[in-house]
Amino acid sequence: MVEFNGEKKANLTVKNATFITSAARPEQFITPTKPMIAVCGKSNVGKSSFINMLANRKKLAKTSSEPGRTRLVNYFDFGEFILADLPGYGFARVSKSEKIKWAKTLDNFFKDKEKISHVFMLVDSRHDPTEDDLQMIEFLHYHMLPFTVVLTKADKLSRMKVKEHVRAIAADLYLGQENLIATSSETGYGKVEVLNKIADVIALENEPKYVDEDDEDGIDEE
């Protein structure tokens, strides 16, 4: 089984993550004053466990053995960034109207993409990506949203199998392996890599934005 390498150090430390609010409608979505990371994935992929791992808390995000429990956008304050936990997709045992409602919530959330600094898309490391996963990847590409694929439940595989599955899933999603991070909420495997990715996102977000003065003044030189 895969174990956490405790010698690695994270460039970002999470000390006191707290729940902010839940939102069901666009007018309830918050406008963040710091970088916002969105977490999405198929129902039962382990989003809540992943969030709890990053927060160093067991019950910040509510976990359930029953898929499809997250039906709202749940916001958490992680100190240097905001984390938005999105409703899971692809759960079969819900009505068609409920699926449409969840899809609409996701679509509305991603419409205001200027608020979103990065997206972590969670995929089960043990299985091939689903059709819903492939559609989500297409959606992120279409809207030009920066994202990283996080593979969950890596503790269920041997280290060699994790490497094999990273290669296979990267190929299935037409991504480079550097765009995937294998994790385990049980052992903490991959946590440092995720926190370092978030640190990079925050640093990029805080960089001074270059503005072309000619464009700003509307000057059109012949």
RAUR-V770541 format. One record per helix or strand of 3 or more residues. SS is the DSSP state (alpha for helix, beta for strand). FROM is the first residue (numbers start at 0). TO is the last residue. If there is no record, write none. Layout:
BEGIN
ss: {SS,SS}
from: {FROM,FROM}
to: {TO,TO}
END
This chain:
BEGIN
ss: {beta,alpha,beta,alpha,beta,beta,alpha,alpha,beta,alpha,beta,alpha,alpha,alpha,beta,alpha,alpha}
from: {17,25,35,46,72,81,95,112,117,130,146,153,158,176,179,190,212}
to: {22,27,41,54,76,84,110,114,123,141,151,155,171,178,181,205,216}
END
